[in-house]
Amino acid sequence: MDVYYLSYGTLPALNLGLSVSGLPVLGTQSPGLSPHQYALALNERGLPLFSDPPASQGPSDPFPSKLSGGGSPAWEVAAALAGALLFALHPLRVESVVWTTERRDVLCGSFFLLSLITYVKTYGLNREPNRLVPSGYLLSLFCFALSLLSKSIAVTLPLLLVILDIYPLKRLQGGLKGIYKKESRRVLLEKIPFLLLSLVIGLAAIRGQALEAQLLNTETFAWWKRLAVMFYGIFYYAYKTLFPFSLAPFYRIQYELQLSNPFILISPAMVMLITAFVFRFRRTYPALLAVWASYVTMLLPVSGLFQSGGHIVADRYSYLPTLGFFVLLGTLFGLLYRGHSEKRWDGKRALVSALLFSAVSGAAAYQTITYMSHWQNSVSLWNLEKKYYPKEPIVYSNMGDYFLREGSYEDVVRIFQEGIQQLPSIVKFYKQMAFGLNKLGRHQRAVEAYHLALQYDPNDYESYYNLGNSYYQLGEVPEAIAAGRRAAELNPNKPEALLSLGAFLHAAGEKDEAISSFQKAIRIKPDYVEAYNNLAGVYAMKGDRSLAEETYRKVIQIKPDYAETYKNMGFFYYSLHMDQQAVEALEKSRSLGETDPNVSNTLAWIFATSSDPAMRDGSKSRKMALDLCKRTAFRVPAFLDSLAAAYAESGDFEQAVEYQTQALKLLPTPNENFMMHLKSYRKGLPWRERQ
């Protein structure tokens, strides 16, 4: 994982703060603008933590800002830098930045904060534009539309603007009664275009979440559980902002929403306590109420009221809502700097403040680097999830899928064995483990795994279907037939089950039943070329040439590039001594990508031994047979047999005798045909098929 992401947007953030402050920028950064810089810009604008002092006290507001008419560029830059660094370095940002899919948080945040900034610049404190529809308002609306197109979480912006109008812009005053004032009505009417955009995107998002829940078969929770999820999320993100430990990729509702989880009991009480606190001190510390109200408002779409997926919280959901916290933190550190610059504190106090910031930002950076290291690949990511949630099914499913894609079947077996130890009743784990065992050739263990799966779900179609195939690989055809019949009974409309059953019956010599099974599969799926291909093979084995040929032609009609059928047709024609048709079919199969060495070997044999002189080609036969023997280290008797015939056809009987003798030595028992070939070569006669 590239640690570059740690500083994503920090330098541009500082540059924006410096630029607004009228100071030269520090440099450039290739990725371009980032939400971090806009958070910084808001911080630089200086949201005062306390209400303006009474007139009698004069300019004693300890938190002056451009919005309130004062302020020093130096402390504003310090506040901007502190807020941007803490926001950018915080571990909660990792998911939104390193996970490519969730980079939309970054894009949405950029436009979201641009909309806020242009709005604040347009309607700054004690400043109303002369124009009815100022350009800043239109730009803010445009940026809002872009943020909505990036991610629907931005729908809360109209409410956030109302909060800003109350504080710090103070465009809405007088409480509920003040709403009826002409000035207040005009301010609220400004939000109608924003609300309309939110309504359109919000309804579309709700519809999308409903469809997602249907596709994922997500459990629907009662209203009181949704309320519990909402309180849980509100407290969780605030808590993790201060204590970002034990972060994980996935937090399943079923595991978190339990009375044994202290967060479930603590969250409602803490949320209400914090709300009561900031409301109680709303006049002394109005920024606290504004930030808390903004935080809760922006969390509403992802708080559980509108359920989406099986997670109770997600780190990425904190991206926009927690910005206000970092505005406050940045302002506090900026004020420490301002106090020193105005010589209110001595140098030791300034050093302590610098060390404090270094410690906080350093700890955040360390946590972020550590957390990022787990996002390098699927294995490291889900190993982290397994550390905190060893009974989370998605851990084993996702890691198993990753190992399957990588072809690492030993790891497939291992991870699902671990899953079975933790969650022994999940049938999928047994089936996936059995799949890996089959890939490793451990068919007996695969059979055992499928039987364990059937103990938990006796009517599982997939288990019976794959169990039959595993038995077939072991050569236990009667057991394969029994499993295949059960699979076909459980799901009679699955043509694949009928295809496998037909193959098992054919192997057992039950040709009529096999034909019936293939025909049933074709009735369900009229273009099922595999069923047609197998059906033609059974007809050929029965000696019904016309039906076999007709069925093969049907396959070619449906799928002209089906190499398997051309191969089988070639073998079929060869068995009927139709060498020309056999060669045409087999060569067509090779041209379509068929790699079965028996195809090349049969062609080499025909070119060397055909009774039709026009079909014989010793040179071509020798080249094909020699290539096969080289690829198999001259260890396959059938290939050596063809090579000997090719040399005999070319008149080199010494080589023919040598390779034929070598072929006989490799056979476990003497082969009469091979011995007849050898006698012919010793007599100086090439072998002729059917001579």
Stockholm file with secondary structure:
# STOCKHOLM 1.0

chainA/1-691         MDVYYLSYGTLPALNLGLSVSGLPVLGTQSPGLSPHQYALALNERGLPLFSDPPASQGPSDPFPSKLSGGGSPAWEVAAALAGALLFALHPLRVESVVWTTERRDVLCGSFFLLSLITYVKTYGLNREPNRLVPSGYLLSLFCFALSLLSKSIAVTLPLLLVILDIYPLKRLQGGLKGIYKKESRRVLLEKIPFLLLSLVIGLAAIRGQALEAQLLNTETFAWWKRLAVMFYGIFYYAYKTLFPFSLAPFYRIQYELQLSNPFILISPAMVMLITAFVFRFRRTYPALLAVWASYVTMLLPVSGLFQSGGHIVADRYSYLPTLGFFVLLGTLFGLLYRGHSEKRWDGKRALVSALLFSAVSGAAAYQTITYMSHWQNSVSLWNLEKKYYPKEPIVYSNMGDYFLREGSYEDVVRIFQEGIQQLPSIVKFYKQMAFGLNKLGRHQRAVEAYHLALQYDPNDYESYYNLGNSYYQLGEVPEAIAAGRRAAELNPNKPEALLSLGAFLHAAGEKDEAISSFQKAIRIKPDYVEAYNNLAGVYAMKGDRSLAEETYRKVIQIKPDYAETYKNMGFFYYSLHMDQQAVEALEKSRSLGETDPNVSNTLAWIFATSSDPAMRDGSKSRKMALDLCKRTAFRVPAFLDSLAAAYAESGDFEQAVEYQTQALKLLPTPNENFMMHLKSYRKGLPWRERQ
#=GR chainA/1-691 SS CCGGGGGTTHHHHHHHHHHHTTCCCCCCCTTCCCHHHHHHHHHHHCCCSSCCCCGGGCSCCSSCCTTTTCCCHHHHHHHHHHHHHHHHHCGGGHHHHHSGGGGHHHHHHHHHHHHHHHHHHHTCTTCCCSSSSCHHHHHHHHHHHHHHHHCGGGGGHHHHHHHHHHTTSCCSCSTTGGGGSHHHHHHHHTTHHHHHHHHHHHHHHHHHHHHHHHHHTCCCCCHHHHHHHHHHHHHHHHHHHHCCCSCCSCEEHHHHSSTTSHHHHHHHHHHHHHHHHHHHTTTTCHHHHHHHHHHHHHHGGGSSSSCCSSEEECGGGGTTTTHHHHHHHHHHHHHHHHHHHTTSSCHHHHHHHHHHHHHHHHHHHHHHHHHHHTTSSHHHHHHHHHHHCTTCHHHHHHHHHHHHHHTCHHHHHHHHHHHHHHCTTCHHHHHHHHHHHHHTTCHHHHHHHHHHHHHHCTTCHHHHHHHHHHHHHHTCHHHHHHHHHHHHHHCTTCHHHHHHHHHHHHHTTCHHHHHHHHHHHHHHSTTCHHHHHHHHHHHHHHTCHHHHHHHHHHHHHHCTTCHHHHHHHHHHHHHTTCHHHHHHHHHHHHHTTCCCHHHHHHHHHHHHHCSSGGGCCHHHHHHHHHHHHHHTTTCCHHHHHHHHHHHHHTTCHHHHHHHHHHHHHHSSSCCHHHHHHHHHHHTTCCCCTTC
#=GC SS_cons         CCGGGGGTTHHHHHHHHHHHTTCCCCCCCTTCCCHHHHHHHHHHHCCCSSCCCCGGGCSCCSSCCTTTTCCCHHHHHHHHHHHHHHHHHCGGGHHHHHSGGGGHHHHHHHHHHHHHHHHHHHTCTTCCCSSSSCHHHHHHHHHHHHHHHHCGGGGGHHHHHHHHHHTTSCCSCSTTGGGGSHHHHHHHHTTHHHHHHHHHHHHHHHHHHHHHHHHHTCCCCCHHHHHHHHHHHHHHHHHHHHCCCSCCSCEEHHHHSSTTSHHHHHHHHHHHHHHHHHHHTTTTCHHHHHHHHHHHHHHGGGSSSSCCSSEEECGGGGTTTTHHHHHHHHHHHHHHHHHHHTTSSCHHHHHHHHHHHHHHHHHHHHHHHHHHHTTSSHHHHHHHHHHHCTTCHHHHHHHHHHHHHHTCHHHHHHHHHHHHHHCTTCHHHHHHHHHHHHHTTCHHHHHHHHHHHHHHCTTCHHHHHHHHHHHHHHTCHHHHHHHHHHHHHHCTTCHHHHHHHHHHHHHTTCHHHHHHHHHHHHHHSTTCHHHHHHHHHHHHHHTCHHHHHHHHHHHHHHCTTCHHHHHHHHHHHHHTTCHHHHHHHHHHHHHTTCCCHHHHHHHHHHHHHCSSGGGCCHHHHHHHHHHHHHHTTTCCHHHHHHHHHHHHHTTCHHHHHHHHHHHHHHSSSCCHHHHHHHHHHHTTCCCCTTC
//
